[in-house]
Amino acid sequence: MGIFDYFKSKSQPSSASVAKDRLQIIVAHERSKRQQPDYLPQMQQEIIDVIRKYVQVDSKDVQIQLENIEDCSVLELNVTLPDQ
C-alpha cells in the first residue's frame, strides 16, 4: 500500500459504508413512522373536513405531528390558511 492509497481511502468512503449509512437513515425513518398511532391519518382527514366547512384548504396545507415527551403526548396541528 502506497502513501497515496492511504489518503485515497480516507477521502472517499467505501460503498459498504455509504450503504450502511443509507440503511441507518431508512431504518430510523421507518421507526419514526411506526411510533405514530394508527388513528393519526384518519384524525388528519377529519380535521381537514371540519376546517373545509369554514375555509377551503388543500390537504397538503394541514400537517399533524404527535410527540411523546416523558409521560405526556403533544398533538401539534399546523394549518396554512389561504390569503383572502
Buried (B, 14 or more C-beta within 10 A) or exposed (E): EEEEEEEEEEEEEEEEEEEEEEEEEEEEEEEEEEEEEEEEEEBBEEBBEEBEEEEEBEEEBBEBEBEEEEEEEEEEEEEEEEEE
